[in-house]
Amino acid sequence: MELRMTTTFPDVSISTERLVLRPFEEADVPAHTEMMNDEQVTAWTSVPQPYTAADAEEWVRSIAPAERAEGRGIVLAVTEFLTQRLVGTVHLQNTNWRTLATEAAYVTAPWARGEGYATESVLAVAQWLFRDQKFERLEIRTAADNTASQQVAQKIGCISEGVLRNAWIARTQTEDGSWADIRTDLIVWSLLPEDLEGVAEQMADAGGYASFTDWN
């Protein structure tokens, strides 16, 4: 098998009808700090808790850019097209350039839930990944009780492949308001290029957003 020479994703911006996915900027620090302190984000991710402005600054200035520069993946801030406010993130990680496979993780801000933004943004990234970057597999791993994340995977056409038992540490809030670690299973989902056929059109027909996607 011929090895692919490129081992980093391009510095890209992806647009849908409602959203712009772009690299993080310094101006995102306050909103990113607030988003990552949300209870749902704390429960299902491994971010520091509490998440400080210093954590957000390190994310914006070094951690997120390094994911792309060092070939591990790419981090995109999800923003509303009209208001430009931060409404989430999509993070491609653990990228394998030989098999052309990568894993997607995503967060939606509490002030933007219920709008279908996670589904719209992850679908747009998947379209770009398969059509522009010629990747062959996108993987998503969701905690067993994280039904909101599982619904995103289902809506974009992912296939559930199985369960990784006891493979993740989630967090639960105790009576005194502190957080305690709990072990949980992970459900593994995959999306292949052929799985995307008709997904955007079906969602639009069902009353969702239009399927327009562009990148540069």
Secondary structure, 3 states (H helix, E strand, C coil): CCCCCCCCCCCCCEEECCEEEECCCHHHHHHHHHHHCCHHHHHHCCCCCCCCHHHHHHHHHHHHHHHHHCCCCEEEEEEECCCCCEEEEEEEEEEECCCCEEEEEEEECHHHCCCCHHHHHHHHHHHHHHHCCCCCEEEEEEECCCHHHHHHHHHCCCEEEEEEEEEEEEEEECCCCCEEEEEEEEEEEEECHHHHCCHHHHHHHCCCCCCCEEEC
